[in-house]
Amino acid sequence: MPRAITRYVFWVDVFNRRVGRVVMLLIFVMIGLLLFASVSRTLFNRPLIWGIEVSQFLMASYYLLGGAYSMQMSAHVRMDLFYSRWSDRTRAIVDAVTVVLLFVFLGALLAGGISSTSYAIQYGETSYTSWSPPLAPIKIIMTIGILMMLLQSLSTFFKDVARALGEELE
């Protein structure tokens, strides 16, 4: 594989691995927040109007920013009727073809994310809850997460092509 592709794969994988490992810690922040909200509501009769919504934002950040890391670790669910019986080369070819379909899907998501984010920033869009937080920050995170997934998909595509050609990219 050309050096530019090798460097691309290396840097995208390093970046997504680091972000993914940091984002994994958000689960503990979310657990702490939900525990605090539950204790506040049951013991002190003071429900938090922002607790559930912030935990939803944290969960969305958790899976959107962690998606690329998940893909890198091959942790996404795969329907395996024939896949395990195929040779490594056949798997690489099929994976490369399906990643191209993923590019189309993620491209559409990214276009929608950019449009939605620019709308939220331009018009100061807020949530329709009593707390009414601005939606631009979570939409920015959403768009970044989709972009990271798209970059990781391209990295995965290059790895699959290399495997199909009998090389290894790591």
N, C-alpha and C positions, 0 to 999 in steps of 0.2 A: 504494500500500500504506500502511496505517496506520503512524504513526511508531513505535509500540511494536514492530511486526514488523521495521521497518527497523533499529531499534536492536538488537533481538535478533539478527538476522542479522549485523550488524556485529560485535557483541561475541563471539558464538560463533565466527565466522570468525577474528577476531583471536586469541582464546584458543587455538583449535585449531592455527592456523598457528604460533604461538610454541612451543607444546608440541611440535608435530611437528618443527620445526626443531631443537629441543634434543634430542629423542629420536633424531633421525637420527645423532647422535654416538655413541649406544650401540653402533653397529656396530663402531666403532673400539675401544671398551672390550672388546667381545666378541672381536674379532680378537686384541687384545693378551693377553687372558686365555687363549685357546686356544693361542696361540703359547707363552706361558709354561708352560702345562700340558704341551705337547708337548716343549719343551726340558727341562723338569723330569723327564719320564718317560724320554726317550731318552738325554740326555747325563748326567744325574745319577742315574738309576735311582731316582727319588723321585716316583712318581705322586701326583697330587693327588686325594684322594678327593672334594673339593668342586668341582674345576674344571669338569667337564662339567655338573654340576647348576646351578652359578651361570651358566654360559653359556646353559643352557636357560631359566633365569629371565630373563636379559637379553634373549634372543630373544623370549620371550613378551611382555615389557614393550615391546620394540621394535615388534612388530606390533600389539599391543593399543592402545598409546598413539598409535601412528602411523596407525591406521586412519581416524580422523576427518580427519586432514590429507590422507591419500590420497584420501578421498572428496571433500574440498574441491578438490583439484587434478585431479579426474576421472581418477585414475590406476588405478582398479579395472578389472579386465578386464570387457569388455562383449561379449556375443554379438551380432554385427552382421550379421543376414541382411537386414533391411529398414530398420533404423534410419537408415542414412546417406542413404537415398532419401527419407525423410520431411521435411516442412517443419519449421522450427524450432518452430512452434506445436504440431504433432502430437507432436514429440519431447518437448516440455515437458509435454504432457498425459499421455503414456505414462509419462514419468519420475515425474510426480506420483502416478500410480496405483501404480506399482511401489514408490515410497518408502513408501506406506501399508502395503504388505505387509512392507516392511523394518521398520516400526515394530512390527508384531506379533512378528516374529522377535527383534528386539532387546529388546522388552519381556519376552519369555520368557527370553532370556539374562540380562537384568538381574535378574529375579526369582530365577533360579537362582544367579546370582553373589552376590546379597545373602544368600541362604540359606546358600550354601556358605561365604561369608566369615564370617558370624555363627557358624556351626558351628566353623570353624577358630579363631576368637578365643575362643569360649566353652570349647572343650575342649582348646585348645593343640595342635591337629593338627600333626603333623610328617610329613615324607616317610619312605617306607619304605626308605631307603637307609642305608648305613653312616654317612654324615655326619648324616643325620636333621635337616635344618633345619626351622624352623617354616614352615608354609605360609600363615599369615595375611598376610604382606607381599605375596606374589605374588597372592593372591586379592583383596586390596584394590586392587592395581594393575589386575587383571583387571576388577573391577567399575567402577573409575573409567574405564578404557578403553571399556567397553561404554556407560557413561553418556555419555561424550564423543561416541561414535559416534551415539547416539540424539539428542543435541542437534544434532549436525551434520546428521543426517538431517532433522530438523525445519527447520533452516536451508535445506537443499537443497529441501525441499518448498515452502517459501515462495518461493524463487527460481524454481522451476518454475511455480508458480501465477502469479507475476508475469510470467514469460515468456509463458505461455499467454494472459495478458490484454494482452500487448503492452508491458509495462513491463520495466525492468531493475532488479534489486536487487544491488548489489555493495558 
